[in-house]
Amino acid sequence: MIRIKHLLVIGVAFTLGMAPASGQILNKIKQKAEKKAEQALEKKLGLGDDKNTNGSNTPGQSGSSGNNRNSPNNTTGGGLITTPPDVQQNIADAQSAYKSGSYGDARYAVQQAMLGVEMEIGNKILNSLPESISGLSKDASADQVTSTGFGWVGLTIKREYNNNDKEFRVMVANNSMMMAAVNMYLSNGGYSQSTGGEQNWKQTKLKGHRAIIEYNEGSGYKLSVPLGQSSLIVFEGVNFATEPDMMKAAETVDVDGIKATLGEQ
């Protein structure tokens, strides 16, 4: 310890006594003195000189051997399991919670039961869709059923069929904004539809159901078919050669069966 104090005193003396012009030399001497003092202290404490062989990385500093660099990246795992709520169990939970006066729990259980019913309906509709349409096979990885669980508002079923650059998409949904747009077209179409020039949309029918068909150079064909008061089916076709080809593809879907499953009138 006496040696350490002696070295520090020398460093301070140099700092106070040297002129600004010799500052660079002073810094080098000071650094050497501090290093010697650190080594002497480590030796006295039994730490040895191993720390100096690992470079300049210290706890709290980043570097090639820092904790962030050594953290592994996730390369496996199956994600979360999609499990719809158990309808019967949630109904029982709702009754029990209601009887005990736990109205918040009862409400939550009812919502979960409704969500479970919607998911069952959605999966039933999804399974009723064809395995292939117009020579296009379904993309099972793109199948999707989603629901908010609030009284059939927000239930969405999606399926895609594709082969190279040709694709056909089916979406069954409760969407108030889309329904409003389609109903506007249907109610005003007799006045606004043009018989001349470029025709981008028009009214049509699919299996007796009034519908709107649109065409866009970039996205292809889109056929919207309202079902009752709150639901609709939207078909989208990419790289279909003609309008009749698009209509023929849509006709393979059981529109009336979907409407009945949804309980639409």
BELZIDA-V399439 format. One record per backbone hydrogen bond with DSSP energy under -1.0 kcal/mol. CO is the residue of the C=O (numbers start at 1). NH is the residue of the N-H. E is the energy in kcal/mol with one decimal. If there is no record, write none. Layout:
co=CO nh=NH e=E
co=CO nh=NH e=E
This chain:
co=1 nh=5 e=-2.4
co=2 nh=6 e=-2.3
co=3 nh=7 e=-2.2
co=4 nh=8 e=-2.3
co=5 nh=9 e=-2.4
co=6 nh=10 e=-2.0
co=7 nh=11 e=-2.1
co=8 nh=12 e=-2.5
co=9 nh=13 e=-2.5
co=10 nh=14 e=-2.2
co=11 nh=15 e=-2.1
co=12 nh=16 e=-2.3
co=13 nh=17 e=-2.1
co=14 nh=18 e=-2.0
co=19 nh=22 e=-1.5
co=20 nh=23 e=-1.7
co=22 nh=26 e=-2.1
co=23 nh=27 e=-2.2
co=24 nh=28 e=-1.7
co=25 nh=29 e=-2.2
co=26 nh=30 e=-2.7
co=27 nh=31 e=-2.6
co=28 nh=32 e=-2.2
co=29 nh=33 e=-2.3
co=30 nh=34 e=-2.5
co=31 nh=35 e=-2.3
co=32 nh=36 e=-2.5
co=33 nh=37 e=-2.3
co=34 nh=38 e=-2.4
co=35 nh=39 e=-2.5
co=36 nh=40 e=-2.4
co=37 nh=41 e=-2.1
co=38 nh=42 e=-2.4
co=39 nh=43 e=-2.3
co=40 nh=44 e=-1.9
co=41 nh=45 e=-1.9
co=42 nh=47 e=-2.9
co=50 nh=53 e=-1.2
co=51 nh=54 e=-1.0
co=58 nh=61 e=-2.5
co=63 nh=66 e=-1.7
co=66 nh=70 e=-1.4
co=86 nh=90 e=-2.3
co=87 nh=91 e=-2.2
co=88 nh=92 e=-2.1
co=89 nh=93 e=-2.4
co=90 nh=94 e=-2.3
co=91 nh=95 e=-2.1
co=92 nh=96 e=-2.3
co=93 nh=97 e=-2.7
co=94 nh=98 e=-2.3
co=95 nh=99 e=-2.2
co=96 nh=100 e=-1.6
co=97 nh=102 e=-2.4
co=98 nh=101 e=-1.1
co=101 nh=103 e=-1.6
co=102 nh=106 e=-2.2
co=103 nh=107 e=-2.6
co=104 nh=108 e=-2.2
co=105 nh=109 e=-2.4
co=106 nh=110 e=-2.2
co=107 nh=111 e=-2.3
co=108 nh=112 e=-2.3
co=109 nh=113 e=-2.2
co=110 nh=114 e=-2.4
co=111 nh=115 e=-2.4
co=112 nh=116 e=-2.3
co=113 nh=117 e=-2.2
co=114 nh=118 e=-2.5
co=115 nh=119 e=-2.4
co=116 nh=120 e=-2.0
co=117 nh=121 e=-2.4
co=118 nh=122 e=-3.0
co=119 nh=123 e=-2.5
co=120 nh=124 e=-2.0
co=121 nh=125 e=-2.4
co=122 nh=126 e=-2.5
co=123 nh=127 e=-2.4
co=131 nh=138 e=-1.8
co=133 nh=136 e=-2.2
co=136 nh=133 e=-2.2
co=137 nh=162 e=-2.1
co=139 nh=142 e=-2.0
co=140 nh=143 e=-1.1
co=144 nh=158 e=-2.8
co=146 nh=156 e=-2.8
co=150 nh=153 e=-1.1
co=155 nh=174 e=-1.4
co=156 nh=146 e=-2.5
co=157 nh=172 e=-2.5
co=158 nh=144 e=-2.0
co=159 nh=170 e=-2.8
co=160 nh=139 e=-2.9
co=161 nh=168 e=-3.0
co=163 nh=166 e=-1.9
co=166 nh=163 e=-2.3
co=167 nh=238 e=-3.1
co=168 nh=161 e=-2.7
co=169 nh=236 e=-2.3
co=170 nh=159 e=-2.1
co=171 nh=234 e=-3.0
co=172 nh=157 e=-2.8
co=173 nh=232 e=-1.8
co=175 nh=179 e=-2.5
co=176 nh=180 e=-2.3
co=177 nh=181 e=-2.0
co=178 nh=182 e=-2.4
co=179 nh=183 e=-2.7
co=180 nh=184 e=-1.9
co=181 nh=185 e=-1.9
co=182 nh=186 e=-2.5
co=183 nh=187 e=-2.5
co=184 nh=188 e=-2.1
co=185 nh=189 e=-1.5
co=188 nh=191 e=-1.6
co=188 nh=192 e=-2.0
co=189 nh=193 e=-2.0
co=200 nh=215 e=-2.6
co=202 nh=213 e=-2.6
co=204 nh=211 e=-2.6
co=206 nh=209 e=-1.8
co=209 nh=206 e=-2.6
co=211 nh=204 e=-2.6
co=212 nh=224 e=-2.9
co=213 nh=202 e=-1.9
co=214 nh=222 e=-2.1
co=216 nh=220 e=-2.9
co=220 nh=216 e=-2.1
co=221 nh=237 e=-2.2
co=222 nh=214 e=-3.0
co=223 nh=235 e=-3.1
co=224 nh=212 e=-2.2
co=225 nh=233 e=-2.6
co=227 nh=231 e=-1.4
co=231 nh=227 e=-3.6
co=232 nh=173 e=-2.4
co=233 nh=225 e=-3.1
co=234 nh=171 e=-2.1
co=235 nh=223 e=-3.0
co=236 nh=169 e=-3.0
co=237 nh=221 e=-2.2
co=238 nh=167 e=-1.6
co=242 nh=246 e=-1.6
co=243 nh=247 e=-2.5
co=244 nh=248 e=-2.4
co=245 nh=249 e=-1.8
co=246 nh=250 e=-1.9
co=247 nh=251 e=-1.9
co=249 nh=252 e=-1.1
co=250 nh=253 e=-1.6
co=253 nh=255 e=-1.8
co=254 nh=258 e=-2.0
co=255 nh=259 e=-2.4
co=256 nh=260 e=-2.2
co=257 nh=261 e=-2.2
co=258 nh=262 e=-2.0
co=259 nh=264 e=-2.0
